């Protein structure tokens, strides 16, 4: 199935046109997008470092994950809410950009992973999970989200 017609339609939307025609709109949206990425990265990092046994040892991973969850969800929703208009303004460029496809793939996997396996392990009793499993989950999480951020930045330079 060829998605090019869909991408052309996306780029032809009124919102995509407004963003493309504006001198400052894309940079403002991108700045918010990157701030949300930084917040999301911080949320991921704090819990994953705890799972690795490297930080905030006075707090359990379950407590940290529970406390940070609204921030994690909010930053992810902000990234999506700002990513869609950026995409609409340059959908054809994205269609032909391998880094865009990598980012979307990593984002899908990282999101599912974060809200399924990682959430289950972070919220579990450490005695039942074991340190090796917690570390493996944390390293996988960090790797996936790093790949999302890296491939996102790569889009601009491809």
N, CA, C and O atoms as a GROMACS GRO file, in nm:
protein
  632
    1UNK      N    1   0.083  -0.118   0.000
    1UNK     CA    2   0.000   0.000   0.000
    1UNK      C    3   0.087   0.124   0.000
    1UNK      O    4   0.173   0.140   0.087
    2UNK      N    5   0.065   0.209  -0.095
    2UNK     CA    6   0.144   0.331  -0.107
    2UNK      C    7   0.079   0.443  -0.026
    2UNK      O    8  -0.037   0.477  -0.047
    3UNK      N    9   0.155   0.499   0.066
    3UNK     CA   10   0.104   0.604   0.152
    3UNK      C   11   0.128   0.744   0.097
    3UNK      O   12   0.086   0.842   0.159
    4UNK      N   13   0.193   0.756  -0.017
    4UNK     CA   14   0.224   0.888  -0.071
    4UNK      C   15   0.100   0.976  -0.089
    4UNK      O   16   0.106   1.093  -0.052
    5UNK      N   17  -0.012   0.925  -0.143
    5UNK     CA   18  -0.130   1.012  -0.154
    5UNK      C   19  -0.178   1.066  -0.018
    5UNK      O   20  -0.220   1.181  -0.007
    6UNK      N   21  -0.171   0.982   0.084
    6UNK     CA   22  -0.209   1.028   0.218
    6UNK      C   23  -0.115   1.138   0.265
    6UNK      O   24  -0.159   1.239   0.320
    7UNK      N   25   0.014   1.120   0.244
    7UNK     CA   26   0.112   1.219   0.286
    7UNK      C   27   0.093   1.349   0.207
    7UNK      O   28   0.108   1.458   0.264
    8UNK      N   29   0.060   1.340   0.080
    8UNK     CA   30   0.032   1.460   0.000
    8UNK      C   31  -0.091   1.532   0.054
    8UNK      O   32  -0.093   1.654   0.064
    9UNK      N   33  -0.194   1.455   0.089
    9UNK     CA   34  -0.314   1.514   0.147
    9UNK      C   35  -0.280   1.586   0.277
    9UNK      O   36  -0.327   1.697   0.302
   10UNK      N   37  -0.198   1.521   0.362
   10UNK     CA   38  -0.159   1.581   0.490
   10UNK      C   39  -0.088   1.715   0.468
   10UNK      O   40  -0.116   1.813   0.537
   11UNK      N   41   0.002   1.716   0.372
   11UNK     CA   42   0.077   1.840   0.347
   11UNK      C   43  -0.012   1.949   0.288
   11UNK      O   44   0.016   2.068   0.306
   12UNK      N   45  -0.118   1.910   0.220
   12UNK     CA   46  -0.210   2.008   0.160
   12UNK      C   47  -0.315   2.061   0.258
   12UNK      O   48  -0.395   2.146   0.220
   13UNK      N   49  -0.316   2.013   0.381
   13UNK     CA   50  -0.415   2.062   0.477
   13UNK      C   51  -0.390   2.210   0.507
   13UNK      O   52  -0.279   2.260   0.489
   14UNK      N   53  -0.493   2.276   0.553
   14UNK     CA   54  -0.482   2.419   0.586
   14UNK      C   55  -0.378   2.442   0.696
   14UNK      O   56  -0.300   2.536   0.690
   15UNK      N   57  -0.378   2.355   0.796
   15UNK     CA   58  -0.283   2.370   0.906
   15UNK      C   59  -0.139   2.355   0.856
   15UNK      O   60  -0.052   2.432   0.895
   16UNK      N   61  -0.116   2.256   0.771
   16UNK     CA   62   0.018   2.240   0.715
   16UNK      C   63   0.062   2.362   0.637
   16UNK      O   64   0.178   2.404   0.646
   17UNK      N   65  -0.029   2.420   0.561
   17UNK     CA   66   0.002   2.539   0.481
   17UNK      C   67   0.032   2.659   0.571
   17UNK      O   68   0.126   2.734   0.546
   18UNK      N   69  -0.048   2.677   0.674
   18UNK     CA   70  -0.027   2.790   0.766
   18UNK      C   71   0.110   2.780   0.832
   18UNK      O   72   0.182   2.880   0.842
   19UNK      N   73   0.146   2.662   0.876
   19UNK     CA   74   0.276   2.643   0.943
   19UNK      C   75   0.390   2.667   0.844
   19UNK      O   76   0.488   2.732   0.878
   20UNK      N   77   0.377   2.616   0.723
   20UNK     CA   78   0.481   2.636   0.621
   20UNK      C   79   0.497   2.784   0.585
   20UNK      O   80   0.609   2.830   0.561
   21UNK      N   81   0.387   2.857   0.580
   21UNK     CA   82   0.391   2.997   0.540
   21UNK      C   83   0.435   3.091   0.651
   21UNK      O   84   0.469   3.207   0.624
   22UNK      N   85   0.436   3.044   0.774
   22UNK     CA   86   0.472   3.127   0.887
   22UNK      C   87   0.623   3.121   0.910
   22UNK      O   88   0.685   3.015   0.902
   23UNK      N   89   0.680   3.235   0.939
   23UNK     CA   90   0.823   3.243   0.967
   23UNK      C   91   0.857   3.183   1.103
   23UNK      O   92   0.963   3.122   1.119
   24UNK      N   93   0.769   3.198   1.200
   24UNK     CA   94   0.801   3.161   1.337
   24UNK      C   95   0.722   3.043   1.391
   24UNK      O   96   0.761   2.989   1.495
   25UNK      N   97   0.615   3.001   1.327
   25UNK     CA   98   0.529   2.898   1.384
   25UNK      C   99   0.598   2.762   1.399
   25UNK      O  100   0.589   2.699   1.505
   26UNK      N  101   0.668   2.716   1.295
   26UNK     CA  102   0.736   2.587   1.304
   26UNK      C  103   0.840   2.587   1.416
   26UNK      O  104   0.843   2.492   1.495
   27UNK      N  105   0.927   2.690   1.426
   27UNK     CA  106   1.025   2.687   1.536
   27UNK      C  107   0.962   2.689   1.676
   27UNK      O  108   1.015   2.626   1.768
   28UNK      N  109   0.851   2.758   1.692
   28UNK     CA  110   0.784   2.761   1.822
   28UNK      C  111   0.727   2.623   1.854
   28UNK      O  112   0.743   2.573   1.966
   29UNK      N  113   0.662   2.562   1.757
   29UNK     CA  114   0.605   2.427   1.778
   29UNK      C  115   0.717   2.327   1.806
   29UNK      O  116   0.705   2.242   1.894
   30UNK      N  117   0.826   2.339   1.730
   30UNK     CA  118   0.938   2.247   1.751
   30UNK      C  119   1.001   2.266   1.889
   30UNK      O  120   1.042   2.168   1.952
   31UNK      N  121   1.010   2.389   1.935
   31UNK     CA  122   1.067   2.415   2.068
   31UNK      C  123   0.982   2.348   2.176
   31UNK      O  124   1.035   2.288   2.269
   32UNK      N  125   0.850   2.359   2.164
   32UNK     CA  126   0.760   2.294   2.260
   32UNK      C  127   0.776   2.142   2.250
   32UNK      O  128   0.777   2.072   2.352
   33UNK      N  129   0.788   2.092   2.128
   33UNK     CA  130   0.806   1.949   2.105
   33UNK      C  131   0.934   1.900   2.174
   33UNK      O  132   0.934   1.795   2.238
   34UNK      N  133   1.041   1.975   2.161
   34UNK     CA  134   1.169   1.935   2.222
   34UNK      C  135   1.166   1.948   2.374
   34UNK      O  136   1.228   1.868   2.444
   35UNK      N  137   1.095   2.048   2.426
   35UNK     CA  138   1.080   2.058   2.571
   35UNK      C  139   1.002   1.938   2.626
   35UNK      O  140   1.035   1.885   2.731
   36UNK      N  141   0.899   1.898   2.553
   36UNK     CA  142   0.822   1.780   2.594
   36UNK      C  143   0.909   1.654   2.587
   36UNK      O  144   0.900   1.568   2.674
   37UNK      N  145   0.994   1.645   2.485
   37UNK     CA  146   1.086   1.532   2.474
   37UNK      C  147   1.182   1.531   2.594
   37UNK      O  148   1.211   1.425   2.650
   38UNK      N  149   1.230   1.648   2.632
   38UNK     CA  150   1.322   1.656   2.747
   38UNK      C  151   1.251   1.612   2.875
   38UNK      O  152   1.308   1.540   2.957
   39UNK      N  153   1.126   1.655   2.893
   39UNK     CA  154   1.051   1.614   3.011
   39UNK      C  155   1.024   1.465   3.009
   39UNK      O  156   1.040   1.397   3.111
   40UNK      N  157   0.984   1.413   2.895
   40UNK     CA  158   0.962   1.269   2.882
   40UNK      C  159   1.092   1.194   2.911
   40UNK      O  160   1.091   1.093   2.982
   41UNK      N  161   1.202   1.241   2.856
   41UNK     CA  162   1.331   1.178   2.880
   41UNK      C  163   1.367   1.176   3.027
   41UNK      O  164   1.421   1.078   3.078
   42UNK      N  165   1.338   1.286   3.096
   42UNK     CA  166   1.364   1.292   3.240
   42UNK      C  167   1.279   1.192   3.316
   42UNK      O  168   1.328   1.126   3.408
   43UNK      N  169   1.153   1.182   3.279
   43UNK     CA  170   1.063   1.085   3.344
   43UNK      C  171   1.112   0.941   3.324
   43UNK      O  172   1.114   0.861   3.417
   44UNK      N  173   1.151   0.912   3.201
   44UNK     CA  174   1.203   0.778   3.170
   44UNK      C  175   1.333   0.754   3.246
   44UNK      O  176   1.352   0.648   3.307
   45UNK      N  177   1.422   0.852   3.243
   45UNK     CA  178   1.554   0.837   3.302
   45UNK      C  179   1.547   0.813   3.453
   45UNK      O  180   1.618   0.726   3.504
   46UNK      N  181   1.464   0.886   3.524
   46UNK     CA  182   1.456   0.873   3.669
   46UNK      C  183   1.414   0.731   3.709
   46UNK      O  184   1.475   0.670   3.797
   47UNK      N  185   1.311   0.680   3.645
   47UNK     CA  186   1.264   0.545   3.680
   47UNK      C  187   1.364   0.439   3.634
   47UNK      O  188   1.392   0.344   3.707
   48UNK      N  189   1.417   0.456   3.514
   48UNK     CA  190   1.512   0.357   3.464
   48UNK      C  191   1.642   0.355   3.545
   48UNK      O  192   1.697   0.248   3.570
   49UNK      N  193   1.689   0.471   3.586
   49UNK     CA  194   1.808   0.474   3.672
   49UNK      C  195   1.780   0.404   3.805
   49UNK      O  196   1.866   0.336   3.860
   50UNK      N  197   1.659   0.421   3.855
   50UNK     CA  198   1.621   0.351   3.979
   50UNK      C  199   1.619   0.200   3.957
   50UNK      O  200   1.666   0.124   4.041
   51UNK      N  201   1.565   0.157   3.842
   51UNK     CA  202   1.565   0.014   3.811
   51UNK      C  203   1.707  -0.041   3.795
   51UNK      O  204   1.734  -0.157   3.825
   52UNK      N  205   1.797   0.044   3.748
   52UNK     CA  206   1.937   0.005   3.735
   52UNK      C  207   2.012   0.009   3.869
   52UNK      O  208   2.125  -0.038   3.879
   53UNK      N  209   1.947   0.065   3.971
   53UNK     CA  210   2.010   0.076   4.102
   53UNK      C  211   2.106   0.192   4.112
   53UNK      O  212   2.195   0.192   4.197
   54UNK      N  213   2.090   0.292   4.024
   54UNK     CA  214   2.186   0.402   4.018
   54UNK      C  215   2.136   0.534   4.074
   54UNK      O  216   2.212   0.630   4.079
   55UNK      N  217   2.013   0.542   4.114
   55UNK     CA  218   1.965   0.671   4.162
   55UNK      C  219   1.844   0.658   4.251
   55UNK      O  220   1.770   0.560   4.245
   56UNK      N  221   1.824   0.759   4.334
   56UNK     CA  222   1.708   0.770   4.422
   56UNK      C  223   1.679   0.639   4.496
   56UNK      O  224   1.566   0.588   4.494
   57UNK      N  225   1.778   0.587   4.559
   57UNK     CA  226   1.764   0.458   4.627
   57UNK      C  227   1.670   0.464   4.746
   57UNK      O  228   1.624   0.361   4.795
   58UNK      N  229   1.643   0.584   4.794
   58UNK     CA  230   1.549   0.596   4.907
   58UNK      C  231   1.404   0.578   4.862
   58UNK      O  232   1.315   0.560   4.945
   59UNK      N  233   1.380   0.582   4.732
   59UNK     CA  234   1.246   0.563   4.676
   59UNK      C  235   1.240   0.430   4.603
   59UNK      O  236   1.338   0.386   4.543
   60UNK      N  237   1.126   0.367   4.608
   60UNK     CA  238   1.109   0.244   4.530
   60UNK      C  239   1.078   0.283   4.385
   60UNK      O  240   1.026   0.391   4.359
   61UNK      N  241   1.110   0.194   4.294
   61UNK     CA  242   1.079   0.218   4.152
   61UNK      C  243   0.928   0.233   4.135
   61UNK      O  244   0.884   0.313   4.052
   62UNK      N  245   0.851   0.158   4.209
   62UNK     CA  246   0.705   0.164   4.199
   62UNK      C  247   0.653   0.302   4.240
   62UNK      O  248   0.567   0.358   4.172
   63UNK      N  249   0.705   0.356   4.350
   63UNK     CA  250   0.663   0.490   4.394
   63UNK      C  251   0.703   0.596   4.291
   63UNK      O  252   0.623   0.684   4.258
   64UNK      N  253   0.825   0.588   4.241
   64UNK     CA  254   0.870   0.684   4.140
   64UNK      C  255   0.783   0.676   4.014
   64UNK      O  256   0.739   0.778   3.961
   65UNK      N  257   0.760   0.556   3.969
   65UNK     CA  258   0.680   0.537   3.847
   65UNK      C  259   0.538   0.590   3.865
   65UNK      O  260   0.483   0.652   3.775
   66UNK      N  261   0.481   0.567   3.981
   66UNK     CA  262   0.346   0.616   4.010
   66UNK      C  263   0.343   0.768   4.015
   66UNK      O  264   0.251   0.830   3.961
   67UNK      N  265   0.441   0.830   4.079
   67UNK     CA  266   0.448   0.975   4.092
   67UNK      C  267   0.472   1.042   3.956
   67UNK      O  268   0.415   1.147   3.927
   68UNK      N  269   0.556   0.982   3.875
   68UNK     CA  270   0.597   1.042   3.748
   68UNK      C  271   0.497   1.013   3.635
   68UNK      O  272   0.499   1.082   3.533
   69UNK      N  273   0.412   0.914   3.652
   69UNK     CA  274   0.321   0.872   3.545
   69UNK      C  275   0.243   0.987   3.481
   69UNK      O  276   0.238   0.994   3.358
   70UNK      N  277   0.180   1.079   3.558
   70UNK     CA  278   0.107   1.188   3.492
   70UNK      C  279   0.199   1.278   3.408
   70UNK      O  280   0.158   1.327   3.303
   71UNK      N  281   0.321   1.299   3.453
   71UNK     CA  282   0.417   1.379   3.378
   71UNK      C  283   0.460   1.307   3.250
   71UNK      O  284   0.476   1.369   3.144
   72UNK      N  285   0.477   1.178   3.261
   72UNK     CA  286   0.513   1.096   3.145
   72UNK      C  287   0.403   1.101   3.040
   72UNK      O  288   0.430   1.124   2.922
   73UNK      N  289   0.281   1.080   3.082
   73UNK     CA  290   0.167   1.083   2.988
   73UNK      C  291   0.150   1.223   2.930
   73UNK      O  292   0.128   1.238   2.810
   74UNK      N  293   0.158   1.324   3.014
   74UNK     CA  294   0.143   1.462   2.967
   74UNK      C  295   0.249   1.502   2.866
   74UNK      O  296   0.219   1.566   2.765
   75UNK      N  297   0.373   1.463   2.891
   75UNK     CA  298   0.480   1.497   2.797
   75UNK      C  299   0.465   1.421   2.667
   75UNK      O  300   0.492   1.475   2.560
   76UNK      N  301   0.423   1.295   2.673
   76UNK     CA  302   0.400   1.217   2.552
   76UNK      C  303   0.286   1.277   2.470
   76UNK      O  304   0.297   1.288   2.347
   77UNK      N  305   0.178   1.315   2.536
   77UNK     CA  306   0.066   1.377   2.464
   77UNK      C  307   0.106   1.511   2.402
   77UNK      O  308   0.062   1.545   2.292
   78UNK      N  309   0.189   1.587   2.472
   78UNK     CA  310   0.238   1.714   2.418
   78UNK      C  311   0.326   1.690   2.296
   78UNK      O  312   0.319   1.764   2.198
   79UNK      N  313   0.410   1.586   2.304
   79UNK     CA  314   0.494   1.554   2.188
   79UNK      C  315   0.408   1.516   2.067
   79UNK      O  316   0.438   1.557   1.955
   80UNK      N  317   0.304   1.441   2.089
   80UNK     CA  318   0.216   1.402   1.979
   80UNK      C  319   0.141   1.524   1.926
   80UNK      O  320   0.128   1.542   1.805
   81UNK      N  321   0.091   1.607   2.019
   81UNK     CA  322   0.014   1.725   1.979
   81UNK      C  323   0.099   1.826   1.902
   81UNK      O  324   0.046   1.901   1.820
   82UNK      N  325   0.228   1.829   1.927
   82UNK     CA  326   0.315   1.920   1.851
   82UNK      C  327   0.378   1.850   1.731
   82UNK      O  328   0.410   1.914   1.632
   83UNK      N  329   0.395   1.720   1.739
   83UNK     CA  330   0.454   1.645   1.628
   83UNK      C  331   0.362   1.639   1.507
   83UNK      O  332   0.410   1.646   1.394
   84UNK      N  333   0.232   1.627   1.530
   84UNK     CA  334   0.137   1.620   1.418
   84UNK      C  335   0.141   1.746   1.333
   84UNK      O  336   0.152   1.735   1.211
   85UNK      N  337   0.133   1.867   1.391
   85UNK     CA  338   0.140   1.986   1.305
   85UNK      C  339   0.275   2.001   1.235
   85UNK      O  340   0.281   2.047   1.121
   86UNK      N  341   0.384   1.962   1.301
   86UNK     CA  342   0.514   1.968   1.233
   86UNK      C  343   0.514   1.872   1.115
   86UNK      O  344   0.564   1.907   1.007
   87UNK      N  345   0.460   1.754   1.134
   87UNK     CA  346   0.450   1.657   1.026
   87UNK      C  347   0.365   1.712   0.912
   87UNK      O  348   0.403   1.700   0.795
   88UNK      N  349   0.252   1.773   0.944
   88UNK     CA  350   0.164   1.826   0.840
   88UNK      C  351   0.233   1.932   0.755
   88UNK      O  352   0.202   1.947   0.636
   89UNK      N  353   0.325   2.004   0.814
   89UNK     CA  354   0.392   2.111   0.740
   89UNK      C  355   0.500   2.060   0.645
   89UNK      O  356   0.544   2.132   0.556
   90UNK      N  357   0.543   1.936   0.664
   90UNK     CA  358   0.647   1.880   0.578
   90UNK      C  359   0.629   1.730   0.556
   90UNK      O  360   0.724   1.652   0.565
   91UNK      N  361   0.506   1.690   0.528
   91UNK     CA  362   0.473   1.548   0.516
   91UNK      C  363   0.547   1.480   0.402
   91UNK      O  364   0.590   1.366   0.416
   92UNK      N  365   0.561   1.547   0.289
   92UNK     CA  366   0.630   1.486   0.174
   92UNK      C  367   0.778   1.463   0.208
   92UNK      O  368   0.834   1.358   0.175
   93UNK      N  369   0.839   1.559   0.274
   93UNK     CA  370   0.978   1.541   0.318
   93UNK      C  371   0.987   1.419   0.410
   93UNK      O  372   1.080   1.338   0.399
   94UNK      N  373   0.891   1.405   0.501
   94UNK     CA  374   0.889   1.291   0.593
   94UNK      C  375   0.873   1.159   0.518
   94UNK      O  376   0.936   1.059   0.552
   95UNK      N  377   0.788   1.160   0.418
   95UNK     CA  378   0.762   1.038   0.342
   95UNK      C  379   0.892   0.982   0.283
   95UNK      O  380   0.913   0.860   0.283
   96UNK      N  381   0.978   1.069   0.235
   96UNK     CA  382   1.103   1.026   0.171
   96UNK      C  383   1.221   1.020   0.268
   96UNK      O  384   1.335   0.999   0.225
   97UNK      N  385   1.196   1.037   0.396
   97UNK     CA  386   1.302   1.043   0.496
   97UNK      C  387   1.310   0.913   0.577
   97UNK      O  388   1.221   0.887   0.658
   98UNK      N  389   1.414   0.831   0.557
   98UNK     CA  390   1.429   0.712   0.640
   98UNK      C  391   1.432   0.742   0.790
   98UNK      O  392   1.374   0.666   0.868
   99UNK      N  393   1.498   0.852   0.834
   99UNK     CA  394   1.495   0.879   0.978
   99UNK      C  395   1.353   0.899   1.033
   99UNK      O  396   1.326   0.863   1.148
  100UNK      N  397   1.262   0.956   0.953
  100UNK     CA  398   1.123   0.971   0.996
  100UNK      C  399   1.061   0.834   1.023
  100UNK      O  400   0.995   0.815   1.125
  101UNK      N  401   1.082   0.741   0.932
  101UNK     CA  402   1.024   0.607   0.947
  101UNK      C  403   1.087   0.534   1.066
  101UNK      O  404   1.018   0.461   1.137
  102UNK      N  405   1.218   0.554   1.087
  102UNK     CA  406   1.283   0.496   1.205
  102UNK      C  407   1.220   0.554   1.331
  102UNK      O  408   1.186   0.480   1.424
  103UNK      N  409   1.204   0.687   1.334
  103UNK     CA  410   1.147   0.751   1.453
  103UNK      C  411   1.008   0.698   1.482
  103UNK      O  412   0.977   0.664   1.596
  104UNK      N  413   0.924   0.691   1.381
  104UNK     CA  414   0.788   0.643   1.402
  104UNK      C  415   0.786   0.498   1.451
  104UNK      O  416   0.705   0.461   1.536
  105UNK      N  417   0.876   0.417   1.398
  105UNK     CA  418   0.885   0.277   1.441
  105UNK      C  419   0.932   0.268   1.586
  105UNK      O  420   0.872   0.198   1.667
  106UNK      N  421   1.040   0.339   1.617
  106UNK     CA  422   1.090   0.338   1.754
  106UNK      C  423   0.987   0.397   1.851
  106UNK      O  424   0.971   0.347   1.962
  107UNK      N  425   0.918   0.503   1.809
  107UNK     CA  426   0.818   0.564   1.896
  107UNK      C  427   0.706   0.466   1.927
  107UNK      O  428   0.662   0.457   2.042
  108UNK      N  429   0.660   0.394   1.828
  108UNK     CA  430   0.553   0.296   1.851
  108UNK      C  431   0.599   0.187   1.947
  108UNK      O  432   0.528   0.153   2.042
  109UNK      N  433   0.718   0.132   1.922
  109UNK     CA  434   0.770   0.024   2.008
  109UNK      C  435   0.798   0.076   2.149
  109UNK      O  436   0.762   0.011   2.247
  110UNK      N  437   0.861   0.194   2.159
  110UNK     CA  438   0.895   0.250   2.291
  110UNK      C  439   0.769   0.281   2.372
  110UNK      O  440   0.766   0.258   2.493
  111UNK      N  441   0.667   0.332   2.306
  111UNK     CA  442   0.543   0.365   2.377
  111UNK      C  443   0.475   0.238   2.429
  111UNK      O  444   0.435   0.232   2.545
  112UNK      N  445   0.462   0.139   2.344
  112UNK     CA  446   0.399   0.013   2.386
  112UNK      C  447   0.482  -0.050   2.498
  112UNK      O  448   0.427  -0.098   2.598
  113UNK      N  449   0.613  -0.051   2.482
  113UNK     CA  450   0.703  -0.110   2.581
  113UNK      C  451   0.689  -0.038   2.716
  113UNK      O  452   0.679  -0.101   2.822
  114UNK      N  453   0.690   0.096   2.710
  114UNK     CA  454   0.684   0.176   2.833
  114UNK      C  455   0.555   0.153   2.911
  114UNK      O  456   0.557   0.144   3.034
  115UNK      N  457   0.444   0.144   2.839
  115UNK     CA  458   0.315   0.132   2.907
  115UNK      C  459   0.270  -0.013   2.926
  115UNK      O  460   0.157  -0.039   2.968
  116UNK      N  461   0.359  -0.106   2.895
  116UNK     CA  462   0.325  -0.247   2.919
  116UNK      C  463   0.433  -0.310   3.008
  116UNK      O  464   0.423  -0.306   3.130
  117UNK      N  465   0.536  -0.367   2.947
  117UNK     CA  466   0.637  -0.441   3.022
  117UNK      C  467   0.710  -0.354   3.124
  117UNK      O  468   0.722  -0.392   3.240
  118UNK      N  469   0.758  -0.237   3.082
  118UNK     CA  470   0.833  -0.150   3.173
  118UNK      C  471   0.746  -0.108   3.291
  118UNK      O  472   0.792  -0.105   3.405
  119UNK      N  473   0.621  -0.074   3.263
  119UNK     CA  474   0.529  -0.032   3.369
  119UNK      C  475   0.506  -0.146   3.468
  119UNK      O  476   0.501  -0.125   3.589
  120UNK      N  477   0.491  -0.266   3.415
  120UNK     CA  478   0.468  -0.383   3.500
  120UNK      C  479   0.590  -0.410   3.589
  120UNK      O  480   0.576  -0.434   3.709
  121UNK      N  481   0.708  -0.404   3.530
  121UNK     CA  482   0.831  -0.432   3.607
  121UNK      C  483   0.858  -0.320   3.708
  121UNK      O  484   0.895  -0.349   3.822
  122UNK      N  485   0.841  -0.195   3.668
  122UNK     CA  486   0.866  -0.083   3.760
  122UNK      C  487   0.769  -0.086   3.878
  122UNK      O  488   0.806  -0.046   3.988
  123UNK      N  489   0.648  -0.132   3.856
  123UNK     CA  490   0.548  -0.134   3.963
  123UNK      C  491   0.549  -0.260   4.047
  123UNK      O  492   0.476  -0.268   4.145
  124UNK      N  493   0.630  -0.356   4.010
  124UNK     CA  494   0.632  -0.485   4.080
  124UNK      C  495   0.722  -0.480   4.204
  124UNK      O  496   0.804  -0.390   4.220
  125UNK      N  497   0.704  -0.578   4.288
  125UNK     CA  498   0.790  -0.596   4.405
  125UNK      C  499   0.929  -0.636   4.357
  125UNK      O  500   0.943  -0.734   4.284
  126UNK      N  501   1.032  -0.561   4.395
  126UNK     CA  502   1.168  -0.592   4.347
  126UNK      C  503   1.213  -0.735   4.378
  126UNK      O  504   1.291  -0.793   4.303
  127UNK      N  505   1.164  -0.792   4.487
  127UNK     CA  506   1.201  -0.930   4.521
  127UNK      C  507   1.146  -1.029   4.420
  127UNK      O  508   1.208  -1.133   4.394
  128UNK      N  509   1.031  -0.999   4.362
  128UNK     CA  510   0.971  -1.089   4.264
  128UNK      C  511   1.033  -1.071   4.125
  128UNK      O  512   1.040  -1.166   4.047
  129UNK      N  513   1.076  -0.949   4.096
  129UNK     CA  514   1.131  -0.920   3.962
  129UNK      C  515   1.277  -0.960   3.952
  129UNK      O  516   1.318  -1.023   3.855
  130UNK      N  517   1.353  -0.925   4.052
  130UNK     CA  518   1.496  -0.954   4.050
  130UNK      C  519   1.574  -0.842   3.984
  130UNK      O  520   1.523  -0.776   3.893
  131UNK      N  521   1.697  -0.820   4.028
  131UNK     CA  522   1.775  -0.708   3.976
  131UNK      C  523   1.815  -0.722   3.829
  131UNK      O  524   1.823  -0.622   3.758
  132UNK      N  525   1.838  -0.842   3.783
  132UNK     CA  526   1.880  -0.861   3.644
  132UNK      C  527   1.767  -0.823   3.549
  132UNK      O  528   1.789  -0.753   3.450
  133UNK      N  529   1.647  -0.870   3.579
  133UNK     CA  530   1.531  -0.841   3.494
  133UNK      C  531   1.502  -0.690   3.494
  133UNK      O  532   1.475  -0.632   3.389
  134UNK      N  533   1.509  -0.626   3.611
  134UNK     CA  534   1.487  -0.481   3.621
  134UNK      C  535   1.589  -0.404   3.540
  134UNK      O  536   1.555  -0.307   3.472
  135UNK      N  537   1.714  -0.446   3.547
  135UNK     CA  538   1.820  -0.379   3.471
  135UNK      C  539   1.801  -0.397   3.320
  135UNK      O  540   1.820  -0.303   3.243
  136UNK      N  541   1.765  -0.516   3.280
  136UNK     CA  542   1.743  -0.542   3.138
  136UNK      C  543   1.627  -0.458   3.084
  136UNK      O  544   1.636  -0.401   2.975
  137UNK      N  545   1.520  -0.449   3.160
  137UNK     CA  546   1.404  -0.368   3.120
  137UNK      C  547   1.444  -0.221   3.111
  137UNK      O  548   1.406  -0.153   3.016
  138UNK      N  549   1.520  -0.172   3.208
  138UNK     CA  550   1.563  -0.033   3.208
  138UNK      C  551   1.655  -0.002   3.090
  138UNK      O  552   1.638   0.100   3.024
  139UNK      N  553   1.751  -0.088   3.064
  139UNK     CA  554   1.842  -0.066   2.952
  139UNK      C  555   1.769  -0.069   2.818
  139UNK      O  556   1.800   0.010   2.728
  140UNK      N  557   1.673  -0.158   2.805
  140UNK     CA  558   1.594  -0.163   2.683
  140UNK      C  559   1.513  -0.035   2.666
  140UNK      O  560   1.506   0.021   2.557
  141UNK      N  561   1.452   0.011   2.775
  141UNK     CA  562   1.374   0.134   2.773
  141UNK      C  563   1.461   0.253   2.732
  141UNK      O  564   1.424   0.330   2.644
  142UNK      N  565   1.576   0.266   2.796
  142UNK     CA  566   1.666   0.378   2.764
  142UNK      C  567   1.711   0.372   2.618
  142UNK      O  568   1.719   0.476   2.552
  143UNK      N  569   1.740   0.254   2.570
  143UNK     CA  570   1.782   0.238   2.431
  143UNK      C  571   1.672   0.278   2.334
  143UNK      O  572   1.697   0.351   2.238
  144UNK      N  573   1.551   0.232   2.359
  144UNK     CA  574   1.439   0.265   2.270
  144UNK      C  575   1.413   0.415   2.265
  144UNK      O  576   1.399   0.472   2.157
  145UNK      N  577   1.407   0.479   2.381
  145UNK     CA  578   1.378   0.623   2.383
  145UNK      C  579   1.495   0.705   2.328
  145UNK      O  580   1.474   0.809   2.266
  146UNK      N  581   1.619   0.659   2.349
  146UNK     CA  582   1.732   0.726   2.287
  146UNK      C  583   1.718   0.720   2.135
  146UNK      O  584   1.744   0.819   2.066
  147UNK      N  585   1.678   0.605   2.083
  147UNK     CA  586   1.661   0.591   1.938
  147UNK      C  587   1.550   0.680   1.884
  147UNK      O  588   1.561   0.731   1.773
  148UNK      N  589   1.444   0.700   1.962
  148UNK     CA  590   1.338   0.793   1.922
  148UNK      C  591   1.396   0.933   1.909
  148UNK      O  592   1.378   1.000   1.807
  149UNK      N  593   1.465   0.978   2.011
  149UNK     CA  594   1.523   1.113   2.010
  149UNK      C  595   1.628   1.130   1.902
  149UNK      O  596   1.630   1.230   1.832
  150UNK      N  597   1.716   1.032   1.890
  150UNK     CA  598   1.823   1.040   1.790
  150UNK      C  599   1.767   1.044   1.648
  150UNK      O  600   1.808   1.128   1.568
  151UNK      N  601   1.674   0.956   1.618
  151UNK     CA  602   1.620   0.953   1.482
  151UNK      C  603   1.536   1.078   1.455
  151UNK      O  604   1.529   1.124   1.341
  152UNK      N  605   1.473   1.134   1.559
  152UNK     CA  606   1.399   1.259   1.543
  152UNK      C  607   1.492   1.374   1.506
  152UNK      O  608   1.459   1.455   1.419
  153UNK      N  609   1.605   1.381   1.571
  153UNK     CA  610   1.701   1.488   1.538
  153UNK      C  611   1.764   1.461   1.400
  153UNK      O  612   1.798   1.555   1.328
  154UNK      N  613   1.777   1.336   1.364
  154UNK     CA  614   1.836   1.297   1.236
  154UNK      C  615   1.748   1.344   1.119
  154UNK      O  616   1.798   1.370   1.010
  155UNK      N  617   1.616   1.353   1.143
  155UNK     CA  618   1.524   1.397   1.038
  155UNK      C  619   1.567   1.534   0.984
  155UNK      O  620   1.566   1.556   0.863
  156UNK      N  621   1.605   1.623   1.072
  156UNK     CA  622   1.642   1.759   1.031
  156UNK      C  623   1.769   1.763   0.946
  156UNK      O  624   1.788   1.855   0.867
  157UNK      N  625   1.853   1.664   0.960
  157UNK     CA  626   1.982   1.667   0.892
  157UNK      C  627   1.989   1.572   0.773
  157UNK      O  628   2.092   1.563   0.707
  158UNK      N  629   1.880   1.499   0.746
  158UNK     CA  630   1.881   1.404   0.636
  158UNK      C  631   1.847   1.474   0.506
  158UNK      O  632   1.843   1.410   0.401
   0.00000   0.00000   0.00000
